[in-house]
């Protein structure tokens, strides 16, 4: 019990996780449905977790149960005897109603909302299991069974799985209170490690041509080329035995979502490999949920595992400010930062870290820890795409996927994207909004063309204003 987090810290972890997921739901109607049902569903899951652990309810369980809510939603006020009865009479796991809507949406628009919710649910249930500072085998078994049930529904729909699911068994606390480390986090003698063959370096001129082909980002392109020149000259000075002043290659990417930060990071990892800075050049992308666990002792292991995958390449941390945005001194994001800073020092010759997020929030993040300020001193600013650039991105998506715009479709698309840019707010998604527009248009076009008898090649390729009309929402 001494290692269990406070009720306030648990509520903060829960609220932040659910709100972050909610912000990534593209469809407004589905987002509203999730917001209305998520708290109650996850509270029911908490009953199942605690029943699996023997059903012994303590006052602490009551505190945690009443802390499972997001701001703006009803706050539960269960009493001890009510919770004790609810745990004892828990009927078993049932998928939430909003999960079916997620599956329908994912099938229609080729998204992975449902799969991502399985990850969120797994992390939240592990958080509830840690009410007593430990996760038992029985609790982990229940969590995995719930995740398996939802994943099986996704499998039925043919929804692709982007990455391996979290295994709750990796978080079971063994004797002595230490969580079982995942196999990847264990120490492996260097001679026994099986290194994957690194791909051969690409030609720098090809990578620079790829960089130049990106829409917009003029300032970022100049900054990248200047950084490349700096690195190349440093290497030449080293070869000539000239002194080389210390320099950090870790970067801060600042800007709104959908402005190409991940694309540029991936290109940079390949460029660094091409000029000999990195041995492999792969990009490993994570956010807070990929580094931070819900209870004491596991965050360092989880973060170290990610770092091991990134060695020889770039570790890209999206929305990095979430690691330091919590008021609690016991928040595990700070543990992730400390582990990250140590790895940046230990592997400074073969690991580059890029942190990304909103401009104002990233400034707060860097200044939250002196170690971050000393290691991140290069900033790339990603401006929003204007209406013409958004239209160019849409056109490139059409060309890549074999679609064309009709005359009315082209006119509607330009007008809509210009309006989208002019009316942008803090939720403006840039290229993400364009991608969502394209995918929804393709789905509507498919419904329209399917009703035609013997459609022509032109009809199969053409997107009209009717297909692009954004007034429809998921019912």
C-alpha positions, 0 to 999 in steps of 0.5 A, a space after each residue: 500500500 505504501 507505493 500506491 498513488 494518491 486518489 488525486 494523482 489517480 484521478 489526474 491520470 484517468 482524466 488526462 488519458 480519457 480526454 486525450 483519447 477523446 480529442 483524437 476522435 474525428 467525428 463529433 457525434 461519436 466524440 459526444 457519445 464517447 464522452 457521455 458513456 466512457 466514465 460509466 463504462 470504465 467504472 463498471 470495469 473497475 468493479 470487474 478488476 476488483 472482483 477478480 482480485 478477490 472482491 475485498 473492498 476498502 475505503 480506498 477503493 471507494 475513494 478511487 471509484 468516486 474519482 473515476 470521472 472527467 471534468 464536466 461529467 457527473 461525479 459518482 458518490 458511492 458509499 462503502 456498502 454500495 461499492 461492496 455490493 456492486 463489486 460482489 454482484 458485478 455481472 461480467 464484461 460487456 462491450 460499451 455501446 459507443 464501441 460499436 459506433 467506433 467499429 462502424 466508423 472505422 469500417 466506413 473510413 478505414 480508421 483505428 479508433 476502436 483499436 486505440 480504445 482497446 489500448 486506452 481501456 487496458 491502461 485504465 484498468 491497470 490503473 484501477 488494479 493499482 489501487 493497492 499499489 500492486 497488480 495481481 495475476 488475476 487482475 491482469 488476467 481480467 484486463 487481458 480478457 476484456 481487451 481480447 473481447 474487444 479485439 475479437 470484435 475488431 478482428 471480425 470487422 477486418 480492422 487492421 492492428 497498428 501495433 502489438 497490444 499491451 499485455 497486462 501480464 507484463 505489469 504484474 507485481 511479483 514478490 518484493 513489490 517489484 513489477 515484472 519487467 518485460 523481456 525487452 527491458 531485461 539486461 542482455 549481454 552484448 554478445 547475445 544480442 541479435 542486432 538487426 541489419 541496418 538498411 544501407 544509407 540512402 543518397 542524401 540528394 534523394 532525401 533532400 529532393 523528398 524534403 523539397 517536395 513537401 508542401 509548404 514548410 519553407 522555414 523548416 526546410 531551410 532549418 533542416 538544410 542548415 542543420 545538415 550543413 552544420 553536421 557535415 562541416 563538424 564531421 569534416 573538422 573531426 577528420 582534419 583533427 580540428 576542435 569541434 565545439 559540443 553540439 546537441 542534435 536533439 530537436 524541438 518541433 513546435 506547431 499545431 497538429 497535422 503540420 508535417 512534424 512526424 513526416 519531417 522527423 522521419 526524413 531527418 532520421 534517414 538523413 542522419 543515417 545517410 550522413 553517418 550520424 546514426 547507425 540505423 536511421 529508424 524512427 520510433 514514435 510515441 506519446 505519453 501513454 507509450 512511456 508512462 505506466 499507471 503505477 510505481 516502478 513500471 514507468 522507467 521500464 516502459 521508457 527504457 524499452 522504448 529507448 532500446 527500440 530507438 537506439 541507432 535512430 530517432 525517438 519522436 515524442 509527440 505531445 511531449 508536454 503531457 509528460 510535465 503538465 501534471 501538478 502532482 509531484 508523484 506524477 510518473 511523467 517526471 520519472 519518464 523524463 528522468 529516464 529519458 535524460 539519462 539515456 540521452 547522455 548514455 547514448 549521445 553518440 547514437 540516439 537523437 530525441 525529437 519532442 513535438 507539440 503545440 508551441 506555447 505548451 512546448 515552451 513550458 515543457 522545456 523549461 520544466 526541467 533544467 536537463 531538458 533546457 540543456 539538451 534541447 536548444 534547437 527549435 523548428 517552427 511549423 506554421 499552419 497550412 493556408 487554404 492553397 496549401 491544404 488544397 495542394 495536399 488534397 490533390 496529392 492524396 487524389 493523385 496517389 490514390 487514383 482519384 480526380 476532381 470534377 469541375 464542381 468538386 474542385 470548386 467546392 474543395 477549394 472553397 471548403 478548405 479556404 473556409 476551413 483555414 480562415 475559421 481555424 481555432 485551437 482544434 485546427 488539424 491541418 493535413 489531418 483535416 484534409 486526410 479526413 475530408 479525403 477519406 470521407 469523400 472516398 467513402 461517400 463516392 463508393 456509396 454513390 458509384 455502387 448504385 450505378 450500372 456499369 460505371 465508367 473508369 472516369 466515374 470510378 475515379 471522379 470525386 464530385 461536390 456531392 462526395 465532398 459535402 461535409 454536412 453529413 455526420 455519423 448518426 
